[in-house]
Amino acid sequence: MGDSSGQPGIHTYKSLAEEGPFGSVEPPKRPTGSLVMHSMAMFGREFCYAVEAAYVTPVLLSVGLPKSLYSMVWLLSPVLGFLLQPVVGLASDHCRARWGRRRPYILTLGVVMLLGMAMYLNGDAIVSALIADPRTKLIWAISITMIGVVLFDFAADFIDGPIKAYLFDVCTHRDKERGLHYHALFTGLGGALGYLLGAIDWAHLELGRLLGTEFQVMFFFSSLVLTLCFIIHLCSIPEAPLRDAAKDIPPQQGPQDLALSSDRMYEYGSIEKVKNGYVNPELALQGEKNKNPAEQTRRTMTTKSLLRALMSMPPHYRCLCVSHLIGWTAFLSNMLFFTDFMGQIVYHGDPYGAHNSTEFLIYQRGVEVGCWGLCINSVFSSLYSYFQKALVPYIGLKGLYFMGYLLFGLGTGVIGLFPNVYSTLVICTLFGVMSSTLYTVPFNLITAYHREEQEKQRQQAPGGGPDGSTRGQGVDCATLTCMVQLAQILVGGGLGLLVNTAGSVVVVVITASAVALIGCCFVALFVRYMD
């Protein structure tokens, strides 16, 4: 596919950003094995996410981070992501590396993820081996661990966009649907395996004694899984590099031949508009040699444009974003502190105790059981995703959305008011319902909104409306994604103060319950649903 040698049987085509105006060539049908290999990146990413969710709060507390500060670690990465994610998306759109547009960014972000894990899982051990002074050791251990968490979160949040764009660039429409299905499947499996390994008591096994602590054991498995999965992913489907537009325009081709659809030329992370279904040939001919200051300024304003799009979008889009923000705020409030809740509240352990004390060992046992709960959540999320299609004809998207928020709100309320090991593990199945709901229903609604707009524009005029312009799905999906990062900002900025004021982590679970129940009312009264 990416070979230009002209050998028989080898099919070459241009990348997505170039194929529209200069003669599109349909990518070949991808075998199931290639799509499975492509999905391994999601398996590795979610495996490492599961390890982080299970261990990062216990790690931060074990190195001595004050209670009032540990939630602030969650604040730094989403702030960077909210500001820079559109810029990274646009940069990958215009990358002209010979290896392709997406894979260089995927490889770079994968290395950053590996570096972040090495720092936050091994920072305390490395500092203890190098520094003897207790005060200096404490400062360096906290600093290295916090930097590692921020680096990992930053890279893991960013990498999802290039992975999805890579799939869309090299697949037909049918293969995109199949690929996304495999992505969802392997995401759940990766999370389940990560939580499962985190639930094992490695301290009493030979591997735990060999590597030192359970943190080093989890780094060994995480780095191994991430490295293998990303090697498989990067070798799954060849990616055609972005070529200079000026070299691909036939001499006899005139401006009237440069027809394209706006969702192909500028689909991912772009803010440019195409008027009446045609692109200005002068812009196309500029290619990578374009040095126009106004053009360069326009391409660097993606974050500002994203905020403007949020403020100017129709009311039903804005309500959907608000509901998504409420849902993720509730979900993250519970999930990011769940293992700490199990260790401190359910098992009555002490994360600040000496590492050989009974209280600290009890806390570690609670963290391990919490990992089993998160594993249950991940498995049930994958299973529930398959049942959603069967439920839609009976209760519709509104019923699915409302039920996900309601069950999560009631479940977290029960375990917050009546903490018990067995009831908490059973209620973890409801966390899976909420997780699956947040990953599917809002994007189904976005698709329905766009379908309705396209139908109206086709009825108004053959060109799709007065000026032929339509709302970009990329902007709306990016706005929904940024609601997740905004939720992380709210959780990181507020929950530390709540825990410090209340003196107990149980306030986190109660807050998650209250926010989810508020979300129930919002999705029932304000979110617009299609028939």
Secondary structure, DSSP 8 states (H G I E B T S, - for coil): ----S--TT------HHHHTTT---------HHHHHHHHHHHHHHHHHHHHHHHHHHHHHHHTT--HHHHTTHHHHHHHHHHHHHHHHHHHHHT---TT-SSHHHHHHHHHHHHHHHHHHHHHHHHHHHH---HHHHHHHHHHHHHHHHHHHHHHHHHHHHHHHHHHHHHS-HHHHHHHHHHHHHHHHHHHHHHHHHHTS-GGGSHHHHHHSSHHHHHHHHHHHHHHHHHHHHHTTS-------HHHHS-TT--GGG-B--HHHHT-SS-----BTTB--HHHHHHGGG---HHHHHHHT-HHHHHHHHHHHS-HHHHHHHHHHHHHHHHHHHHHTTHHHHIIIIIS---TTS-TTSHHHHHHHHHHHHHHHHHHHHHHHHHHHHHHHHHHHHHHHHHHHHHHHHHHHHHHHHHHHHS--HHHHHHHHHHHHHHHHHHHHHHHHHHHHHHHHHHHHHHHH-TTSSSSS----HHHHHHHHHHHHHHHHHHHHHHHHHHHHHHSSTHHHHHHHHHHHHHHHHHHHHT-----
